[in-house]
């Protein structure tokens, strides 16, 4: 029988398969490296794009913060101006009330009644003084009630006192002042 030596042929086939395996392995490694590099560059590009967007948003937020602070300042200035305007309007509308208040007091005080103090807190006026009789205090209270400038008269206290060695009655009463439209504002309303 004839013997054929197949060892070199097997060895050659094995070497060819090894070379083919090494080439395929190299190609797989190269493909893996390319995929990793492409993925890394894609992620880096997306990250740099997002960083640019974030930087743009940060700049716009900083601009908006500046605008918001300016708006707050403008609102504060507006509120201050409105408060000043309100004070001026209040002063303008109330400037004649004091004159009318004193004028009415002079007209309404009965003879024999003297004021010691006169205090106003808001629209409440506190009167204290001396009179020869308590009937004059009643007359003052009726006069104040009948006046269009006053209402809600309330006697706080009346007591006997001595003034300059004379017997008198000391009294304290409160009355609310009612706001009135002056003839100037009524005339303006009539013309409109």
C-alpha positions in Angstrom: 0.0 0.0 0.0 1.1 3.4 -0.8 1.6 5.8 2.0 1.1 9.5 1.3 2.5 12.0 3.7 -0.2 14.6 4.3 1.6 16.4 7.1 2.9 19.3 5.0 -0.5 19.8 3.4 -2.2 19.8 6.8 0.5 22.1 8.1 -0.1 24.5 5.1 -3.9 24.5 5.6 -3.4 25.1 9.3 -1.1 28.1 8.6 -3.5 29.4 6.0 -6.4 29.2 8.5 -4.2 30.9 11.1 -3.3 33.7 8.7 -7.0 34.1 7.8 -7.9 34.2 11.5 -5.2 36.8 12.2 -6.4 38.9 9.2 -10.0 38.6 10.4 -9.0 39.4 13.9 -7.0 42.4 12.8 -10.0 43.6 10.7 -12.4 43.1 13.7 -10.0 45.0 16.0 -9.6 47.8 13.4 -13.4 47.9 12.9 -13.9 48.1 16.7 -11.3 50.9 16.9 -13.0 52.8 14.1 -16.4 52.3 15.7 -15.1 53.5 19.1 -13.4 56.5 17.5 -16.5 57.4 15.5 -18.7 57.0 18.6 -16.3 59.1 20.6 -16.1 61.8 18.0 -20.0 61.8 17.7 -20.4 62.1 21.4 -17.7 64.8 21.6 -19.4 66.8 18.8 -22.8 66.5 20.6 -21.2 67.5 23.9 -19.5 70.5 22.3 -22.8 71.5 20.6 -24.6 71.2 24.0 -21.8 73.1 25.7 -22.3 75.9 23.1 -26.0 75.9 23.7 -25.5 76.0 27.5 -23.1 78.9 27.1 -25.6 80.7 24.9 -28.4 80.1 27.4 -26.2 81.3 30.3 -25.5 84.5 28.4 -29.2 85.0 27.7 -30.1 84.3 31.3 -27.5 86.8 32.5 -29.0 89.4 30.1 -32.5 88.6 31.4 -31.4 88.9 35.0 -30.1 92.3 34.2 -33.4 93.2 32.6 -35.3 91.8 35.5 -33.3 93.9 37.9 -33.9 97.0 35.8 -37.6 96.2 35.7 -37.6 95.9 39.5 -35.9 99.2 39.8 -38.4 100.8 37.4 -41.3 99.2 39.4 -39.9 100.6 42.6 -39.5 104.0 41.1 -43.1 103.8 39.7 -44.4 102.8 43.2 -42.5 105.7 44.7 -43.9 108.1 42.1 -47.4 106.8 42.7 -47.0 107.2 46.4 -45.8 110.8 45.9 -48.7 111.5 43.5 -51.1 110.1 46.1 -49.6 112.3 48.8 -49.8 115.4 46.6 -53.4 114.6 45.6 -54.3 114.1 49.3 -52.7 117.4 50.2 -54.4 119.1 47.3 -57.8 117.8 48.3 -57.3 118.5 52.1 -55.6 121.9 51.9 -58.7 123.8 52.7 -60.1 121.5 55.4 -58.0 123.0 58.2 -59.3 126.5 57.3 -62.9 125.2 57.2 -62.3 123.3 60.5 -61.1 126.4 62.4 -63.8 128.6 60.7 -66.5 126.1 61.8 -65.1 125.9 65.3 -65.2 129.7 65.7 -68.8 129.8 64.4 -70.0 126.9 66.5 -68.5 127.8 69.9 -71.1 129.4 72.2 -70.3 132.3 74.4 -68.8 131.5 77.7 -67.0 128.4 76.4 -63.2 128.5 76.1 -61.0 125.9 74.4 -57.9 124.7 76.3 -56.6 122.3 73.6 -57.5 121.2 70.2 -56.0 118.0 68.7 -56.7 116.1 65.5 -55.7 112.5 64.9 -56.9 111.4 61.4 -60.5 112.6 61.1 -61.1 112.6 64.9 -60.9 116.0 66.6 -60.5 116.1 70.4 -61.6 119.3 72.1 -61.0 120.2 75.7 -61.7 123.4 77.5 -63.7 125.3 80.2 -67.2 126.5 80.4 -69.3 128.4 82.9 -72.1 125.8 82.7 -72.6 122.3 81.3 -75.5 123.6 79.3 -73.0 125.4 77.0 -71.2 122.1 76.4 -74.6 120.7 75.3 -75.1 123.6 73.0 -71.6 123.1 71.5 -72.5 119.4 71.0 -75.8 120.3 69.2 -74.0 122.8 67.0 -71.4 120.3 66.1 -74.0 117.6 65.2 -75.9 120.1 63.1 -72.8 121.2 61.2 -72.2 119.5 57.8 -68.4 119.4 58.7 -68.8 117.2 61.8 -70.6 114.1 63.1 -70.5 111.5 65.9 -70.0 114.0 68.7 -69.1 112.1 71.9 -68.6 113.7 75.4 -65.7 112.0 77.1 -65.7 113.8 80.5 -67.1 116.9 82.2 -65.9 117.8 85.7 -65.8 120.8 88.1 -62.6 122.8 88.1 -61.3 126.1 89.4 -59.8 128.5 86.9 -58.4 131.9 88.1 -60.2 131.4 91.4 -63.5 131.0 89.5 -65.6 127.9 89.5 -65.9 126.4 86.0 -66.6 123.1 84.3 -63.8 121.4 82.5 -64.8 119.2 79.5 -63.3 116.8 77.0 -65.2 115.7 73.9 -64.4 114.1 70.5 -66.0 114.7 67.1 -65.4 113.2 63.7 -64.6 115.5 60.9 -66.5 114.6 57.6 -64.7 115.4 54.4 -66.5 117.9 52.2 -66.1 118.8 48.6 -65.0 122.4 48.3 -66.7 124.8 45.9 -63.7 124.6 43.6 -64.1 120.9 43.0 -67.9 121.3 42.7 -67.4 124.1 40.2 -65.0 121.9 38.2 -67.6 119.1 38.3 -70.3 121.4 37.1 -68.2 122.6 34.1 -67.5 119.1 33.0 
